[in-house]
């Protein structure tokens, strides 16, 4: 990725963080629209394998930058993977009151310090390395959703974003 693209992405991320801070209550948004926004913002390298399941046609409570947050997860899964041909898979599961988006990768996993920092265990000596996962966390919190982490069947990390399902 060239430097101009990185600068543009950083600028866009800062604008999205501002949007999250200014977002009031989350809106009802079709999940496929969030996925479309994410895919528009995500530019994987040619050697990456990215498999995205069909998002269910349900509406979720989401903040405007939810697509950017999903794009950040996709980008992290590829960028932080030392493999020359990283693999990423996205799955969806619908529950009575929520929808879960699972982003799996075959990378080295998310360092424990990153996930601990997001869980509130950050200190001056032990803290998150960047803003990307914080951005995702802020967006998910703004939607009254839930962010969690597990091991992926692919061998790397599984990041789970749970959105509240819109009733009606």
ZAMARGU-4260 file (C-alpha; in steps of 0.2 Angstrom, whole numbers, plus 5000, padded with zeros to 4 digits):
<rodrens>
0) 5000/5000/5000 | 5008/5017/4995 | 5010/5031/5007 | 4997/5042/5000 | 4984/5029/5003
5) 4990/5026/5021 | 4988/5045/5024 | 4971/5045/5016 | 4966/5030/5027 | 4972/5038/5043
10) 4963/5055/5038 | 4947/5045/5035 | 4949/5035/5051 | 4951/5052/5061 | 4935/5058/5053
15) 4926/5042/5057 | 4931/5043/5075 | 4924/5061/5075 | 4908/5054/5068 | 4907/5041/5081
20) 4909/5054/5095 | 4896/5065/5087 | 4884/5050/5084 | 4868/5051/5094 | 4857/5035/5095
25) 4861/5022/5082 | 4849/5020/5067 | 4841/5005/5059 | 4853/5000/5045 | 4851/4985/5034
30) 4866/4973/5037 | 4870/4971/5018 | 4872/4990/5017 | 4885/4990/5031 | 4894/4975/5022
35) 4894/4985/5005 | 4901/5000/5014 | 4915/4990/5021 | 4919/4982/5005 | 4920/4999/4996
40) 4932/5005/5009 | 4943/4989/5010 | 4956/4986/4996 | 4965/4969/4999 | 4981/4965/4991
45) 4979/4953/4976 | 4987/4939/4985 | 4975/4939/4999 | 4960/4927/5000 | 4945/4935/5007
50) 4928/4925/5008 | 4913/4934/5013 | 4897/4925/5016 | 4880/4932/5011 | 4875/4945/5024
55) 4857/4941/5030 | 4844/4953/5025 | 4840/4960/5042 | 4842/4977/5050 | 4853/4981/5064
60) 4856/4996/5076 | 4871/5004/5069 | 4881/5020/5069 | 4886/5028/5052 | 4904/5022/5052
65) 4899/5004/5055 | 4905/4999/5038 | 4922/5008/5041 | 4924/4998/5057 | 4921/4982/5048
70) 4933/4987/5034 | 4946/4991/5048 | 4944/4973/5054 | 4946/4966/5037 | 4961/4977/5034
75) 4969/4972/5051 | 4967/4954/5047 | 4977/4956/5031 | 4989/4970/5036 | 4995/4961/5052
80) 4997/4944/5044 | 5015/4940/5039 | 5010/4927/5027 | 5012/4932/5009 | 4994/4926/5005
85) 4983/4929/5020 | 4966/4922/5022 | 4951/4930/5029 | 4933/4924/5031 | 4918/4933/5036
90) 4902/4924/5043 | 4886/4930/5049 | 4874/4922/5062 | 4857/4929/5066 | 4850/4927/5084
95) 4833/4932/5091 | 4839/4949/5097 | 4856/4951/5088 | 4867/4948/5073 | 4885/4943/5075
100) 4898/4946/5062 | 4913/4935/5063 | 4929/4940/5055 | 4942/4926/5055 | 4960/4926/5049
105) 4975/4914/5048 | 4987/4926/5055 | 4997/4926/5071 | 4982/4931/5082 | 4979/4948/5091
110) 4992/4951/5105 | 4984/4949/5122 | 4989/4967/5127 | 4978/4973/5113 | 4962/4964/5119
115) 4966/4968/5137 | 4967/4986/5133 | 4950/4986/5125 | 4943/4977/5140 | 4949/4991/5151
120) 4966/4985/5157 | 4976/4998/5148 | 4990/5007/5157 | 5005/5018/5153 | 5016/5002/5152
125) 5003/4991/5144 | 4992/4998/5131 | 4986/4996/5113 | 4998/4999/5099 | 4986/5009/5087
130) 4969/5017/5084 | 4961/5004/5073 | 4954/4992/5086 | 4950/5007/5097 | 4940/5014/5082
135) 4931/4997/5080 | 4927/4996/5099 | 4920/5014/5099 | 4909/5011/5085 | 4902/4995/5092
140) 4900/5003/5109 | 4891/5018/5100 | 4878/5005/5094 | 4876/4996/5111 | 4884/4981/5103
145) 4897/4969/5109 | 4915/4966/5103 | 4924/4950/5108 | 4939/4939/5103 | 4942/4921/5100
150) 4953/4909/5091 | 4948/4906/5073 | 4946/4889/5064 | 4958/4896/5051 | 4972/4897/5065
155) 4972/4915/5069 | 4960/4927/5077 | 4941/4928/5077 | 4934/4945/5080 | 4915/4945/5084
160) 4905/4960/5082 | 4887/4958/5089 | 4875/4971/5083 | 4858/4973/5091 | 4844/4967/5079
165) 4831/4980/5074 | 4814/4975/5079 | 4800/4977/5067
</rodrens>
